[in-house]
Amino acid sequence: MSRFFYTLFIYMCSITYAFCQTEKEAKVMAWEDFVALMTEEYEDEEGDGGMDKELMEQLFELYGNPIDINTAPKEDLEILPFLSEEQVEEVLRYVEKNGPMVSLGELMMVKNLGRKEREMLRLFVKVGEVSKLHRDNQNSATLKEILKWSKHEVVWRTDIPFYEKAGYKDVSAEVLKQSPNKVYRGDRFHHAFRYAFSGMNHLLAGMQLEKDAGETGVDYLSGYVMLKEVGCVKSAIIGNYRVSFGKGLAINSSMKLSKMMMLSSMDRMDMGISKHSSTSESGYFTGGAATIQLKDWQVTAFGSYRRGDGTYNSDSTGMSSQKTDGLHRTQLEHSKKGNFGITNMGGNIHWEHKELRLSATAIATHFEVPLMPKYNTQASKYRFYNARGQDFFVGSLAYAYRYKSLTFSGETAFSHTENQNGMASLNALRWRMNGNNVFTLIGRYYGAKFVSINGKSFGENSAVQNEEGIFVGWTSKSVKNMEIQAYVDGMYFPWLKQYVSASSYGYDGMVQTLYSASKRWSLLARYRIKAKQKDFKYETNSKTFTILEYNTVQSLKLQLNCNLSPRVTLRTSATGTSISFGSNPNERGFAIGENIRWQNPKNKCRIDLGITYFNTDNYDARVYNYEPSLLYTFGSTSYYDHGIRTTLLASVPIVKQSLFIHAKFGMTHYFNRDTIGSGLEMIEANHREDLQVQFRWKF
């Protein structure tokens, strides 16, 4: 059977390649191509695509409202994760030296800007001004002008499952009285609504509503109003927003840079204030924030108060843990909603002169109910240094300096709590040896006693705590039509971790090659190995011993993208994974997939047909692969056990380019199981089918 699928894969690759040789007409990159490329290049074994959902939503809004490349400030271009700081400055330098671009074809003249970056950049920038007033003075637009040239977007989505999970079955009143958490409170449908307003990129407003499957009514409501580049006000916002300064040690409620992204985005610093325009129900602030620009200085102040979800401890004297998934389906989950208030107050001062940048940040956090994580058992001892108490403070200094081909940047932070003080530091050195080779060296020290409630930065752990490491990366374009990216990351965790009862080590290595001889086809190959020590139990002479062994995950991915014509695109992929842990038998898994896309370049009508065959030993050996989806949904899909997954996605314009309907039908069939899921999520069948429908109206 495995030989058959191997042969089938080789055959598909051969046919795809042959077709590629016959088509001479190139296709311009579409938004869906960009999402696929970013997900494929930055995905990791956790399957989050290496891409932050909030960032991707920002990029999609920018795609719908591209900025004028002739007037774009540096901060707007720095949002684009595929551009390095040097490439951003080269674009700005070209416009300053040669005057406004007449067409985006001039991007070919920009130094250090490769073909891949040029194609992606075209999605987010334009040439030309909306009006003479906008052209003459960006900051003098009146409210009348802003409203005149404003854009609106309305998006509504619903998910319809064609199956019934255990949590939606009818239960007698007597059983429900005794076990109220045996069923979900609401129906099985998911609904989401979004509205966004953009007035010449000076006035922004939006609102989001969502009901997850199993919830009742509108469970989540969010909104914001934001000003940008108005006089000395660089940005100001009221409502829900996100903040990121320095390298994220003190505060970063926006994106977390993955290891692949650090190869190009290592110099990112002080992303500042941004709107919270997603349906994510955690990680944002509610209140107001503003940044004032005074020549070389930027001064920011922000304040926030919002309710958070959490679990009370047994005597209700504090919160044993915070709940961040935003799900309130059962009576128990609903009882954790908005249990405590969180107040955040802080500010930032940024100074920039020539090649030197300095940024000082301070943030104070207060919880109405104290955090009291449990660590009274051997299994929970790793929580000993977790955030405890009601009041937390973090201060940091970020810095960056460039000298010719060398760039040094970093941030050092100190935390103070009622129980402990700690330190964290992240420092990076980039060396652009020439136009084709870039080397990156990153060192990090996150003390076990360092506590940053709102911090999120580069590293292996989800929290900026209990981690030390050295990262070495290399990006090369020395070979024509080929880009090579590689890194090695060594890690040390001085304190305990979950399922790790002592100090431990780990390492992570990756090499990826993207070969693209033309716009018609490209081949991606990636190998990754990642190993971290975990507790391993073994028996000798009827006694059980625990030692640290490396849990090693290896993965290999091959993918061929081919544009048969401006209308037809093929993507063939094969992914395999292998896991070894102590003396346990190795666990393996693989997936082979094919995706065919047809699109009409004129009216943007699109149809995607995908099929993936997968076979893994268990859930731990799961594999990930990109799957086209609806707007505002990103990332990879996981496959485990033995089965086949088919999808059909259609995007059809109803009224020219203003009203679209998007629909996706997915079906998963398992060959080796009679039920899917467990508990309230269990489906008593070996297959599941879903339909997602989305309407998007732009006017």
N, C-alpha and C positions, 0 to 999 in steps of 0.2 A: 504493500500500500504506500509506504513512504517513498519507494522508488518511483511509483507512478506519479506522485505529486511532484517529485523532483524533476522528472522528465517533463511534466506539464509546465512547470515553471520555466525550464530552459526553453521550451517551445514558445511560450508566450514572449519571452525576452527576444528570441530570434525573430518572431513575426513582427514585434514592435519595432525592432531595430531596422528590419527590412523596409517597413512602411516609412520610417523616418527618412530613409535615403531618397524616397521618391517625392517628397513634398518640399518645395522651395519657399513657400510662403510662410513668413514668420508671424507669430501671434504676440500681441502686446499682453504683458502680465495683467491678470485680473486680480481682484481682491481675494477670491478663493484660492488662486495660485499662491498669493502672498501668505495667507494663513497656513496653507499646507507646507510651504517652504520653511516658515518660521517654526512650525510645530515639529517638522521632521528634523531640522537642524539642531533644535534646542531641547528635544525631548530627552527625558532620563528614564530610569527603570521604574520610578514611581508613577510615570505616565502623566505628569502635569504639563508635559510639553515644554518644560523649562520656561514657559511664558506665563506671566501674571494675567489673570482674567481682567483685572481693572485696566492694565496697560493696553490689552488688546481692544477693549471697549473704547478707550481713548483714541486708539489708532483708527478704529472704524469710524468714529465721529469725525476725525480729521480727514479720513478718506472721503466722507460725504461733504466736507467743507474744506477743501484744500487751501493751503495758505499761499500767498503770493511770494514766490521765491525771491523777488526783487526787493521786498520790504520786510521779509520774515526776520524777527529777532532771533538771536542765537538760542534763546531758551526754547523756542518752538521747535527748532530743528534738533535740539538735543533730546527731545522726547523720543525720536526715532531710534530704536535700540540697535539697528543694523549699521548706524553711522558712528564712527569713532569721533572723538573730539577734534582730531586733526582734520578729518574729512569735513566736519561741520565748518571749521574755520576756513578751509580751502574754498568751500562754496561761497561763504561771505566775502572772502578776499577777492574772488573772481568778480563778483558783482561790483564790489567797491572799486576795483582796478579798471574793469572794462565797461562799466555802466550796466544798466538793466539788460537782462537777457531778453532776446526777441522771441526765442522758442526754447523748449526744453531740450532740443537737440544740442544746445551749447553745453549741456552737462558733460559731453564727451571731452570738452576742453578743460574740465576741472581736474586738477592734479590729485592723484591718489584716489580717485573715484572709479572703482571697477565697474564692469558691465552689470553685475548682479545688483550692486548698490544703486546704479543709475536706474535700472528697471523698477526697483522697489520705490525709489524716491519719486518717480513719476506719479505714483498713486496718491501722494500726499501734498504735492505742490503744483502750482500753475503759474503761468505767465500772463500778466494783464491785471488791470485794476477794475474794481466794480464801478467806480465813478471818478470824475475829475477831483472832487473833494477828497475822496479817499486816497487818490494818487498824490495830491499836493501836500496833505497833512494828515497823517494817520490818526493823530490824537485830537483833531478838531471836529470830528464827526458829531453832528447834533443828534438828538433823540429822534427827530423826524427822519434823518438820513438812515439811522440804524434800523428803524422800523420799516423804512421803504425797502431796504435791501436785506431784510431778515429772511431766514429760512426756518421751516418747521418740519418736524418729523414725529410721526405717530406710529408706534409698533405695538401690535397685540398678538399674543401667542397663547395657544392652548395645546396640551398634551393629552392624547386619548389612548389609554391602554386597552387592548382587546383580550384581557384576561382579568382574573380576580385574585388578589392576594388574600392571605389569611386574615389580615387586619380589617378587611372590608366585609367579611361574612357576617350574616345575622347571628346574634347571640341573644339568648333569653335574658329577660330582665333580672332574673335571679342570679344567673352567672355573671352578668354585667355588674350587679351590685357588689358581688364578692370580689370580682376581678375587673375593675374599671379600665385597666390598661390592656385588656385583652383585645380591644378593637381600636381603630382610629376614629377620631371625633368627626372628621369630615369625609367628603367623597374622594374618589380616586383620581380626579382630574387636577391638572396643574394649569394655572393661568398666570399670565404676566402682562403688564401694560407699561409702556414707556412713552413719555412725551419730551421732546427736546426743542429748544428755541435757540437760534444763533443769529445775532445781529452784528454783521461785519466783524465777528470775532471780538467785539468790544463788550457786548451784553449777552450773557448766556443764562439760560434758565432750563429747568427740567424737573420731571416728576416720575417716580417709579412706584408701581403697585404690584404685589405678588401674592399668590396663594399657592403654597406647595401642596402636592398630593397628600391627602389625609388631614389637611387643615380645614378650618371653617372660616368663611368670610375672607376679607382682605386681611391677611396676617402681617403684611409688611407695607409701609408707606414711607416714601422718602422724597425729598425735594431740595432744590437749591436755586439761588439767584447769584450770578457772578459778574463782576466787572473786570475787564482786562485792558491795560494800556490806555488809561484815561488820565491825561495830565501826569502828575507825579505818582499816581496810583498804578502800580504795576499789576496788582490783582487784589480783589476784595470779594468776599463771599459771605453769604448768610444761608444757613441751612446745613445740609450734610456735606462734608468735605473731607479731603485727605491731605496729609502734610508729610513732607520728606525733606530732611536736611542732612548735610554731611554725607557720610556713607551709610547712614541708617542706624548707627549704634544707639543714639539717644531717641530718635523718633523717625519712623518710616511706616506710614500706614498705606503706602502705595506698593510698588512692585518690589519683589526680592530678586536680585540678580542671580541667575543660575551660573554654573561654572563655565558653560559655553558662552553665555552672554558677557561674562567678564573679559573674554578675549577681545571684545570690541567696545564694551561699555565700561571698562574699568575706571575711566576718568569722570564718570557721572558724579555730580556733586550739587547739592542744594536744588533739587527739583521743585521745591517750594510748595505752594498751595495748588491743589487741583480739586475739581468737583467730584463728588461721589455720585456717579451716574449709573451704577450697576444695581442689581438686586441682591448683592451680597449683604448679609445682615450682621456683619461684624467687621471690626478693624477700621471704622471710620469715626469722625468727630461730628458733633452736632452743636452748632452755635455760630460763631463768626470768626473771621480771620482777614488780615489785610497786610499787604506788602507795599512799602513806600520806596520809590527810587530817588536817590539824591546823589547824582553824579556817580562816583565810584562806590557808593554805599547803598545797601538795601537793608531796610529794617522791617521785620515781620513780627506781628503779635497775633496770638490766637487764644481763644477760650472755648470750652466745650462742656456740656453736661448732657448725658444721655443715660438711659436705663440699660443695664446689661443682664443677660441670662446667667443663672448660676444655681448650684446645688448647695443647700444649707447642710451643715453638719448635724449630727444627731441631737445636740442640745440647742440648736438654732442660735448659737452665739457667733457664728461666722460662716463664710462660704468655703466649702471644701474644694470646690473647683468651679471654673467658669465654663459656660456652654456657648460654643461659637458656631454651631452648624445651622442655626436659624430655624430648626424644625420644631414645630409645636403640634404634633399630630395626636398624641395620646394625652390622657389626663395628667400623667406624670410629667411629660415634656412641657405641657402647658403650664404646670405649676412652677416651672423654673423660669418662666418668661418675665423679664423686667424685675427681677428680685432685688436688685440693688442699683444705686446711682453711682456714676463715675464722673468725676470732675477733673478736667485737664486744663492747665494754664501754662503758657510758655511763650517763648519768642526766639528770634534769631537775628543776628547782625552779620551781614555778609559784606566783605570789602574785596575789591578786585582792582588790581593795577598792573597793567602790562602782563607779565607772565606769572604773577603771584596772586593767589586767592586764599583768603582766610575766612572762616565762618565759625561763629560761636553760637551754641544752642543751649537752651535751658528749658526744662519741662518739669512741672510738678503735677503729681496725680494723687487724687484722694478718693478712696472708696467709702461709701456710706456704711457698708458692712465689712469688717476685716476679713482678709483672705487668711484661711487657716488650713492649708493642705495637710493631709494625713501622712505621717511617716513613722508610725509606731510599730510597723512590722518589718521584717527583713525584706519582703518583696516591695515595700513602699519606701524604703530607706533612701532611695535615690532622690526623693522629693525634699530632702533635708534643706537644701539651699534654694528651693523654689520661693517665689515671692510670698512674703507673709506680712501681715499688718494692714494698715489703712493708708499710710502716707508714704509716697515714694518721690524721689527727686533724682534727676539725671542731668548732668552738665557735660558738654563736650566742646572740643576745638577741632575743626577740620581744616585741612591745608592742602594746597596743590601748587607745584612750581614746575615750570618747563624750562629746560635749557637745551636748545637745539633739538637733537633727536631723542632726548631723555625727558620723561615726565614722572615726577614723584608726587604721590597724593596719599592721603590717609585721614584718619580721624582717631582721636583718643578721648575716651569718655570715663567719667567717674559717677558712681551711683551711691546714694545715701538712703537708707531705710531705717525703720525703727529697730531692726534686728541685725543688719549687716551692711558693710560698705564694700564696694568692689571696683574693679577697673577692667576696661576693655580697650583694645587698640587694633586697628586694621590699617596696614600700610602696603602700598603697591608701587612698583617701579616698572615703567614701560620703556622699552628701547626699540625705536624704529630704526633698525639697522640700515634699511634702504626702503625703496618704495614697495618692495615685495615681501619683506620679512619683518615681523614684529614679535618681540619677545616680551613676556609678562612674568613678573615675579611678585607674589602676594604673600605677606605674612600676617597671621592673625593670632591674637591672644585675647580670649574671652574668659575672664576669671570665673570660677565656680560661684563666687560670692557677688558677682556683678548682676544687678537686677535692673532690667529695662522693660517696663510694662509695654511701651509703645515702640520698642526697637525691633528692627528686622533687617538683617544684613547678610552679606555673603558668608556661607558656611554650610556645614553638614547638619547642624541642629536647627530646629525650628526657632528656638530662642537664642538670643545673643548671650550665651552662658556656657561654661564648662566645655571649652573647646580651644585647642591650639592647633595650628597647622601651617604648612608651607605649600604654596601652589606655584607651579611653573608651567607656563603656557607658551605656545608657539603657533603663529599663523603665517603661512607662506603662500605666495602666488608666483613663485619663481618659475614654475612649469607652466607653459602656455595653456590656457583654458582649464587650468586646474587650481583648486584651492585646497590646501591641507591645513587642518586644525588639529592640534594635539595638546594634551595637558597631563600632568601628574600631580596629584594632591595627596600629601601625607598628613594624617590627623592623629591627635592625641586627646583623650578625654580624661582629665585628672580625677574627676569625681564619678560616682556610680551613674549608670543609666538604667532605663527599664530593661530587664532581662540581662543586665550586666552588673555583677556584684563586686567589681573591682575597677581600678583604673584600666583603661583599654586603649588600643591603637586601631588604626584603619588606614586604608589607602584606596585611591581612586585614580584610574588611568583611562584615557580615551584618545583614539585617533580617528579622524574622519576625513574623507576625501570626497570632494565634489568635482566631477569632471563634466564640463559643458563645452563641447566643441562648437556648438551653434545654439541659436535660440530655439531650435526645434527639439533638442533632446539633451538630457543630462543624466548622469549616473552618480548616485550617492552610495558610499560604502562607509560603514562605521563599526568599529569594534570598541567595546568597553568592558573593563574589569573593575569590580568594586568589592572590597572585602573589609569587614568590620568584626572585631572580636565580640563574641557573645558567650553566655554561660552554656556549657555543654555537660550534660550529666551522663556518667557511665557507671557500671556496676563491676566490682571486683570482690570476690570472696563474700558475696551477699551484702556488700556495703556499697552505698551510693556516694560517688564523689563528684564534685563540680569543678571544672576547669574552664579556662577561656580558650575557645577555638575560633578560628576565622570562618565566618560565614561569607563565602565567596560567590558572587554573581557575575557571570560572563554573558555578554550578549553580542550578537552580530546581526547587522541589518544591511540589506542590499535593496536599492530602489532605483528603478529606471523610469524617468518621466519622458514622455514623447508627445510632441504636437504634430499630429498627422496633418492638420490643416488649421486655419483660424477657427474652425468649428469643432474639431474633434481632438481630444487629448486623452492619452492613456497613461496610467500609472501602475506599474507592476512592482510589488514589494515582497520580500521574504525576510522574516525575522525569526531568530532562534535564541534561546536562553538556556543556561546551564547553571545549577546551583550545587555547591558542595559545602558540607558542614560536618567537621569532625569525621567520625567513622560511619556516619549515615550514608545510605545509598544516594548517589547523585540524582537530582531532580531536573528534568528537561522539559522544554516546550518549544513549539514552533508555530508559525502562522504564515500562510501564503495568500496574498490578496491581489485582486485586479480591480481597478476603477476606470470606468469609461465615462467621459464627459462630452456632451454635445452642447454647444452654445451658439447663439446667433449674435454676432458682434454688433449688429445694428440695434436690436431692441432688447438685448441683454437676457433673452429667454435662455434658460439653462436646464439641462437634465443630467443628473449623475446617477450611474448605476454601479454599485459595488458589491463584490462577493469576496468573502474571506473564509478560508478553511483553517481551523486551528486544532491543535492536539497538545495538551500539556499534562504532566503527571498529576498536578494538583494546583491549587490557587497560588501557592508560593512561586511556582514556575510560570506564572502568567506572563503574557507578552503584550506589548502595546503597539498600536498602529494608528495613524491618522485616519479619521473618517469624516468626510464632508458633512456639514451640519448646517443648521439655520443660523441666521444672523445673531450676533451676541452670544454664541455658544462656541467655545474653543477647547482645544486640548485633544488628547488621544483617548482611544477606546481600549479597554483591557479585554483580553480573551483568555479563558482558562477552561480546563476540562477538554472534552472532545466534541466538536460540533462545527457548524457552519453559520455564518452571518451574512445576510444580504440586506442591502439598503437601496432605496430609490428616492432620490431627492429631485424636486422640480421647483424652478423659480420662473414664474410667468408674469409678464407685465400686463396689467389690466387696462390702465390708462397711461399710454406712452411711457415716460420714465418717472411718473409720479406715484402710481399705485401698483404695488406688487403683491402677489400671493406666493408664499413659499410653503412647501409641504414636503415632509419626509416620512417615509414608511420604512420601518425596520423590522426584520424578523430574525430571530436566533433560534436555532434548532440544535439540541444536544443529542448525541448518540449514546452516551454512557450514563444517563441519569433519568429518573422518573419525576423528580421535582426540582425546582429552581429556588434558590434562596433558603432562608430559615426564619423561624419565628413569625412575626406579623408580616414579613416580606415574602413568605413562602408561596410559590405558585405550584399547584398540584398538576403539573404537566411538564413535558420535556421540551416545550417550545414557548416563545413569547413574541407577541407582535405589538408594535406601537405605531401611532400616527401622531405627528406633530404638524400643526398648522400655524402659520404666521402671516399676518397682514402688515405691510409697511406702506405708509402714505407720506410722501414728501411734497411740501407745497411752500 
